Amino acid sequence: MHFIELGLLPEITENTDALGYQAPTPIQEKAIPIILEKKDLMAGAQTGTGKTAAFALPLIHNVLLRKKTQPESVIQTLVLTPTRELALQVHESFERYSQSLNVRSVAAYGGASLNVQIKSLKQGCDILVATPGRLLELLMKELIDISSLQTLVLDEADRMLDMGFIVDIKRILKKLPSSRQTLFFSATFNDDIFTLSKTLLNAPELIEVNQRNSVVSSVDQSFYSVDKHKKSGFVSYFIGWKNWHQVLVFTRTKQGADELASEMNKDGIKAQAIHGDKSQGARNRALADFKAGKVRALVATDVAARGIDIDQLQYVINHELPYQAEDYIHRIGRTGRAGESGVAVSLVTEKERYLLADIETLLKESAMLQWLPGFEPDLTQQDSTKPKRPPSKKELRAKALGLTAKKPNKKRPRR
């Protein structure tokens, strides 16, 4: 099947041809006709299967149709994303797909100059890609007009909820036209998403092109049991041993990302950290260096990594397992994109076993833990850290009062 068979305008399919898009992916084939019909939609597909093009192409089509009768630029489409990186990535996709067409896209996000973004908006905007916080700022200051809005897209809808954006989203919704098309796109769906959809969407179509909450089969997953203090050395050794280049490494915290990047540089692995405390300029530079091959490893937190889209990225390492099992899918989904193969390596301490169990439950698969020679876990240490007998109420009360609880006298055996 060709894109033009889905009903897209010829000038759009000329761009897809120029970009080398041979045929629509399953999510694109199913979603594009529904969006062109102006229906509400919930679409779930694995990361790297073409979700952005699935909504961007038909929305560009709709903008072009409107401009044939009303040539001025008005905000017709609003795309909400949870992170700055994802906002930039989606914005760049709109620009790429609408190259040489009369369509203007603007990205608005925090951590960057508001005045620069206002200037771009004043030059005309058909499609606005924004993070919730910056969009609310623009709305509160009455710097944008969204009275002509036709379509709202929530990209990575699950992350919107996990990151606590639900209050901001509800505030934004009050300012949007009630008559509109609403689209949910995500790699994972949970009960909270379905609950939210009942209040925001009108008789939505549901598309799930893969088993819910699954990862692409082209990603080779492996799990290594290792002690916490050996993890940094493991990562550096593993990358050097395998002679890997362009490796994305995940940590749970910003401080952990900085510390790991520092240790890797000491080990001779050129690395940079990217997280929410970095300025947008620093994050952009680190990502650009990583894409250009100037940096061998990019150490990122989940929030900062959302939206990182690198062609043919092969390697992902989980220095720590995420607290949310769904984040594991998003993490390793950075590789194995567009049919390419990928490798995902996860390091698991004894205390992280429960997180691994959550991932196994979500994926409905069992993970086989293995050891790397030289980095075997210290089983004697693990045994010594096993939880002791829970303290008695008397002991807890004594501790709270700063006293030492007397141990009960053992009965002496009768003579």
C-alpha positions as CSV (number, residue, x, y, z in Angstrom):
1,M,0.0,0.0,0.0
2,H,1.1,3.6,-0.8
3,F,0.4,6.6,1.4
4,I,-1.8,8.2,-1.3
5,E,-4.2,5.2,-1.0
6,L,-5.0,6.4,2.5
7,G,-6.5,9.6,1.2
8,L,-3.6,12.0,1.8
9,L,-3.1,14.9,-0.6
10,P,-0.5,14.3,-3.4
11,E,1.8,17.1,-2.2
12,I,2.1,15.3,1.2
13,T,2.8,11.9,-0.4
14,E,5.5,13.6,-2.5
15,N,7.2,14.5,0.7
16,T,6.9,11.0,2.1
17,D,8.4,9.6,-1.1
18,A,11.3,12.1,-0.9
19,L,11.9,11.0,2.8
20,G,12.1,7.4,1.6
21,Y,8.8,6.2,3.3
22,Q,8.0,3.2,1.1
23,A,4.7,2.2,2.7
24,P,2.7,3.1,5.8
25,T,3.4,1.2,9.0
26,P,0.5,-0.7,10.6
27,I,-0.3,2.2,13.0
28,Q,-0.2,4.7,10.2
29,E,-2.4,2.5,7.9
30,K,-5.1,2.2,10.6
31,A,-4.9,5.7,12.2
32,I,-4.6,8.0,9.2
33,P,-8.1,7.3,7.7
34,I,-9.7,7.7,11.1
35,I,-8.1,11.1,11.7
36,L,-9.0,12.2,8.2
37,E,-12.6,11.4,9.1
38,K,-12.3,13.8,12.1
39,K,-13.1,11.0,14.6
40,D,-11.6,10.8,18.1
41,L,-9.0,8.1,18.5
42,M,-7.0,6.2,21.1
43,A,-3.9,4.7,19.4
44,G,-1.4,2.4,21.0
45,A,1.7,1.0,19.3
46,Q,5.2,0.1,20.3
47,T,7.8,2.9,20.4
48,G,9.5,3.3,17.0
49,T,6.6,2.1,14.9
50,G,5.8,5.5,13.4
51,K,3.3,7.0,15.8
52,T,4.3,10.6,15.1
53,A,3.7,10.3,11.3
54,A,0.5,8.5,12.0
55,F,-1.1,11.8,13.4
56,A,1.2,14.4,11.8
57,L,0.5,13.5,8.1
58,P,-3.3,13.6,8.3
59,L,-3.2,16.8,10.4
60,I,-1.1,18.5,7.8
61,H,-3.6,17.3,5.3
62,N,-6.4,19.0,7.3
63,V,-4.5,22.2,7.6
64,L,-3.9,22.4,3.9
65,L,-7.6,21.7,3.1
66,R,-8.6,24.6,5.4
67,K,-6.1,26.9,3.8
68,K,-7.7,26.5,0.4
69,T,-10.6,28.5,1.6
70,Q,-9.0,30.4,4.6
71,P,-5.4,31.1,3.8
72,E,-4.5,32.9,7.0
73,S,-2.6,31.0,9.7
74,V,-4.5,30.2,12.9
75,I,-3.8,27.5,15.5
76,Q,-5.8,24.6,14.1
77,T,-3.9,21.8,15.8
78,L,-2.5,21.5,19.3
79,V,-0.1,18.7,20.3
80,L,0.7,18.3,24.0
81,T,3.9,16.5,25.0
82,P,5.3,15.7,28.5
83,T,8.8,16.9,27.8
84,R,10.8,19.5,25.9
85,E,12.7,17.0,23.9
86,L,9.6,15.3,22.7
87,A,8.1,18.7,21.8
88,L,11.1,19.5,19.7
89,Q,11.1,16.1,18.1
90,V,7.4,16.3,17.1
91,H,7.8,19.8,15.9
92,E,10.7,18.8,13.7
93,S,8.6,15.9,12.3
94,F,5.9,18.3,11.3
95,E,8.4,20.6,9.6
96,R,9.9,17.6,7.8
97,Y,6.6,16.2,6.6
98,S,5.3,19.7,5.5
99,Q,8.5,20.8,3.8
100,S,7.8,23.3,0.9
101,L,4.1,23.3,1.9
102,N,2.1,26.3,3.3
103,V,2.0,24.9,6.9
104,R,3.7,26.6,9.9
105,S,4.6,24.7,13.0
106,V,5.8,26.2,16.3
107,A,7.3,24.5,19.4
108,A,6.6,26.1,22.8
109,Y,8.3,24.7,25.9
110,G,9.9,25.8,29.2
111,G,13.6,26.3,29.7
112,A,13.9,28.4,26.6
113,S,13.2,32.1,25.8
114,L,9.5,32.9,25.9
115,N,10.1,36.0,23.7
116,V,11.6,34.0,20.9
117,Q,8.6,31.6,21.0
118,I,6.2,34.5,21.0
119,K,8.0,36.0,18.0
120,S,7.6,32.7,16.1
121,L,3.9,32.6,17.0
122,K,3.3,36.1,15.7
123,Q,4.7,35.1,12.4
124,G,1.9,32.7,12.0
125,C,1.1,29.2,13.4
126,D,-1.1,26.4,12.1
127,I,0.2,23.6,14.4
128,L,1.4,24.3,18.0
129,V,3.5,21.6,19.7
130,A,3.8,22.5,23.4
131,T,4.5,21.3,26.9
132,P,1.6,21.9,29.4
133,G,3.4,24.4,31.6
134,R,4.5,26.7,28.7
135,L,1.1,26.4,27.0
136,L,-0.6,27.5,30.3
137,E,1.7,30.5,30.5
138,L,0.8,31.5,27.0
139,L,-2.9,31.1,27.7
140,M,-2.8,33.0,31.0
141,K,-1.0,35.9,29.4
142,E,-3.4,35.8,26.5
143,L,-0.6,35.5,24.0
144,I,-2.2,33.0,21.8
145,D,-5.7,32.5,20.2
146,I,-7.0,29.0,20.2
147,S,-10.6,29.7,19.3
148,S,-10.1,28.1,15.9
149,L,-8.7,24.9,17.3
150,Q,-9.9,21.8,15.5
151,T,-7.7,19.0,16.9
152,L,-6.0,18.2,20.2
153,V,-3.4,15.5,20.4
154,L,-2.0,14.1,23.6
155,D,1.3,12.4,22.7
156,E,2.7,10.0,25.3
157,A,-0.6,10.3,27.1
158,D,0.5,7.8,29.8
159,R,3.5,9.9,30.8
160,M,1.2,12.9,31.1
161,L,-0.5,11.2,34.0
162,D,2.6,9.6,35.5
163,M,4.3,13.0,35.6
164,G,1.4,14.7,37.3
165,F,0.1,16.8,34.4
166,I,-3.5,16.0,34.9
167,V,-4.3,19.3,36.8
168,D,-2.6,21.3,34.0
169,I,-4.4,19.4,31.3
170,K,-7.8,20.0,33.0
171,R,-7.0,23.8,33.2
172,I,-6.0,23.8,29.5
173,L,-9.1,21.9,28.5
174,K,-11.3,24.6,30.0
175,K,-9.8,27.1,27.5
176,L,-10.2,24.9,24.4
177,P,-13.3,24.8,22.1
178,S,-15.6,22.0,23.3
179,S,-16.3,20.9,19.8
180,R,-13.0,19.4,18.6
181,Q,-11.3,16.2,17.6
182,T,-9.2,14.6,20.3
183,L,-6.4,12.0,19.8
184,F,-4.5,9.9,22.4
185,F,-1.2,8.4,21.2
186,S,1.0,6.2,23.5
187,A,3.2,3.2,23.6
188,T,1.5,1.9,26.7
189,F,-2.1,2.1,28.0
190,N,-3.2,1.6,31.6
191,D,-6.5,2.0,33.5
192,D,-5.9,5.7,34.2
193,I,-5.7,6.4,30.5
194,F,-9.0,4.7,29.8
195,T,-10.6,6.6,32.7
196,L,-9.3,9.9,31.3
197,S,-10.4,9.0,27.8
198,K,-14.1,8.7,29.0
199,T,-14.0,12.4,30.0
200,L,-12.1,13.8,27.1
201,L,-13.0,11.8,24.0
202,N,-16.3,11.4,22.2
203,A,-17.0,7.8,21.1
204,P,-13.3,7.2,20.2
205,E,-12.0,4.5,17.9
206,L,-9.4,2.2,19.6
207,I,-6.3,1.0,17.7
208,E,-3.7,-1.3,19.2
209,V,-1.5,-2.7,16.5
210,N,0.6,-4.8,18.9
211,Q,-0.1,-6.7,22.1
212,R,-0.7,-4.0,24.8
213,N,2.4,-2.9,26.7
214,S,4.8,-5.0,24.6
215,V,8.2,-4.4,23.1
216,V,9.3,-4.9,19.6
217,S,10.7,-8.4,18.9
218,S,13.8,-7.0,17.2
219,V,15.1,-5.8,20.6
220,D,17.4,-8.4,22.3
221,Q,16.9,-8.1,26.1
222,S,19.3,-9.3,28.7
223,F,19.4,-9.0,32.5
224,Y,22.5,-9.1,34.7
225,S,22.6,-9.6,38.4
226,V,25.2,-7.3,39.9
227,D,25.9,-5.5,43.2
228,K,25.1,-1.8,43.4
229,H,28.7,-0.6,44.0
230,K,29.9,-2.6,40.9
231,K,27.3,-1.1,38.4
232,S,29.4,1.8,37.2
233,G,32.4,-0.3,36.5
234,F,30.1,-2.9,34.8
235,V,28.7,-0.3,32.4
236,S,32.2,1.0,31.4
237,Y,33.7,-2.5,31.1
238,F,30.7,-3.8,29.1
239,I,30.7,-0.9,26.6
240,G,34.5,-1.3,26.1
241,W,34.4,-5.1,25.9
242,K,31.6,-5.1,23.3
243,N,33.2,-2.1,21.5
244,W,29.9,-0.3,21.5
245,H,29.5,3.3,20.3
246,Q,26.4,5.5,20.7
247,V,25.0,3.9,23.8
248,L,22.0,5.4,25.7
249,V,22.3,4.7,29.5
250,F,19.4,5.2,31.9
251,T,19.5,6.2,35.5
252,R,16.6,7.0,37.9
253,T,17.9,10.3,39.3
254,K,19.6,13.4,38.0
255,Q,22.4,13.1,40.6
256,G,22.9,9.4,39.5
257,A,23.2,10.5,35.9
258,D,25.9,13.1,36.7
259,E,27.8,10.6,38.9
260,L,27.7,7.8,36.4
261,A,28.8,10.1,33.5
262,S,31.7,11.3,35.6
263,E,32.8,7.7,36.5
264,M,32.5,6.6,32.9
265,N,34.8,9.5,31.7
266,K,37.3,8.4,34.3
267,D,37.2,4.9,32.8
268,G,37.9,6.3,29.4
269,I,34.3,6.1,28.0
270,K,33.4,9.7,26.8
271,A,30.0,10.4,28.3
272,Q,27.7,13.3,29.0
273,A,24.6,13.5,31.2
274,I,21.2,14.9,30.3
275,H,18.5,15.6,32.8
276,G,15.9,18.2,33.9
277,D,18.4,20.4,35.8
278,K,20.4,21.0,32.7
279,S,19.6,24.1,30.7
280,Q,17.8,23.5,27.4
281,G,20.9,24.7,25.5
282,A,23.1,22.2,27.4
283,R,20.7,19.4,26.7
284,N,20.5,20.2,23.0
285,R,24.3,20.3,22.8
286,A,24.7,17.0,24.6
287,L,22.2,15.4,22.3
288,A,23.8,16.9,19.2
289,D,27.2,15.6,20.3
290,F,25.7,12.2,20.9
291,K,24.0,12.0,17.5
292,A,27.3,13.2,15.8
293,G,29.3,10.5,17.5
294,K,31.4,12.9,19.5
295,V,30.1,11.3,22.7
296,R,30.2,7.6,23.1
297,A,27.5,7.3,25.8
298,L,24.6,9.6,26.8
299,V,23.4,9.1,30.4
300,A,19.8,10.2,30.8
301,T,16.9,10.2,33.2
302,D,13.5,9.0,32.0
303,V,12.1,12.5,31.7
304,A,15.0,13.9,29.7
305,A,15.2,10.8,27.5
306,R,11.5,11.0,26.5
307,G,11.6,12.3,22.9
308,I,15.1,11.2,22.1
309,D,14.8,9.8,18.6
310,I,18.1,8.7,17.0
311,D,18.2,6.8,13.8
312,Q,19.6,3.3,14.1
313,L,20.4,3.6,17.8
314,Q,21.4,0.1,18.7
315,Y,22.3,0.0,22.4
316,V,20.4,0.8,25.6
317,I,21.6,0.1,29.1
318,N,19.5,0.3,32.2
319,H,21.9,1.2,35.0
320,E,18.9,1.1,37.3
321,L,15.5,-0.4,36.7
322,P,12.7,2.2,36.6
323,Y,10.1,2.4,39.4
324,Q,7.3,2.3,36.8
325,A,7.3,-0.9,34.7
326,E,5.9,1.0,31.7
327,D,9.0,3.2,31.6
328,Y,11.0,0.1,30.8
329,I,9.1,-0.2,27.6
330,H,9.7,3.4,26.7
331,R,13.4,3.1,27.6
332,I,14.3,0.1,25.5
333,G,12.0,1.5,22.8
334,R,14.7,4.0,22.0
335,T,16.4,1.2,20.1
336,G,14.9,-1.3,17.6
337,R,13.1,1.5,15.8
338,A,11.6,1.3,12.3
339,G,12.4,-2.4,12.0
340,E,16.1,-2.1,13.0
341,S,17.6,-4.5,15.5
342,G,18.6,-3.4,19.0
343,V,20.1,-4.5,22.3
344,A,18.8,-3.7,25.8
345,V,20.9,-4.6,28.8
346,S,19.6,-4.2,32.4
347,L,21.5,-4.3,35.6
348,V,19.6,-5.7,38.6
349,T,20.6,-5.7,42.2
350,E,19.0,-7.9,44.8
351,K,16.9,-5.0,46.1
352,E,15.6,-4.3,42.5
353,R,14.2,-7.8,42.1
354,Y,10.7,-6.6,42.8
355,L,11.0,-4.0,40.0
356,L,12.1,-6.8,37.6
357,A,9.0,-8.8,38.8
358,D,6.8,-5.8,37.8
359,I,8.3,-5.7,34.4
360,E,7.8,-9.5,33.9
361,T,4.2,-9.1,34.9
362,L,3.7,-6.2,32.5
363,L,5.4,-8.0,29.6
364,K,4.0,-11.4,30.5
365,E,7.5,-12.8,30.0
366,S,10.1,-14.3,32.4
367,A,13.5,-12.7,32.6
368,M,16.6,-14.9,33.0
369,L,19.2,-13.3,35.2
370,Q,22.8,-14.0,34.3
371,W,26.3,-13.1,35.7
372,L,29.2,-11.4,34.0
373,P,32.6,-12.9,35.0
374,G,34.4,-10.4,37.3
375,F,31.1,-8.7,38.3
376,E,29.4,-11.6,40.0
377,P,27.1,-10.6,42.9
378,D,28.4,-11.2,46.5
379,L,25.9,-13.7,47.7
380,T,27.3,-13.7,51.3
381,Q,26.6,-9.9,51.4
382,Q,23.1,-10.4,50.1
383,D,22.4,-13.0,52.8
384,S,23.6,-10.6,55.5
385,T,21.3,-7.9,54.2
386,K,18.2,-10.1,54.5
387,P,15.5,-8.4,56.6
388,K,15.6,-9.4,60.3
389,R,12.7,-10.2,62.5
390,P,10.3,-7.3,62.7
391,P,10.7,-5.4,66.0
392,S,8.0,-5.9,68.6
393,K,5.6,-3.2,69.7
394,K,7.5,-2.9,73.0
395,E,10.8,-2.4,71.1
396,L,9.3,0.2,68.8
397,R,7.8,2.1,71.8
398,A,11.1,2.0,73.7
399,K,12.9,3.3,70.6
400,A,10.5,6.2,70.2
401,L,11.0,7.2,73.9
402,G,14.8,6.9,73.5
403,L,15.0,3.9,75.8
404,T,16.3,0.4,75.4
405,A,13.7,-2.3,75.6
406,K,14.4,-5.0,77.9
407,K,14.5,-8.4,76.4
408,P,12.1,-10.8,77.9
409,N,13.8,-13.2,80.4
410,K,13.9,-16.7,79.2
411,K,12.3,-19.1,81.6
412,R,14.9,-21.0,83.5
413,P,14.5,-24.8,83.2
414,R,13.2,-26.5,86.2
415,R,15.6,-28.5,88.2
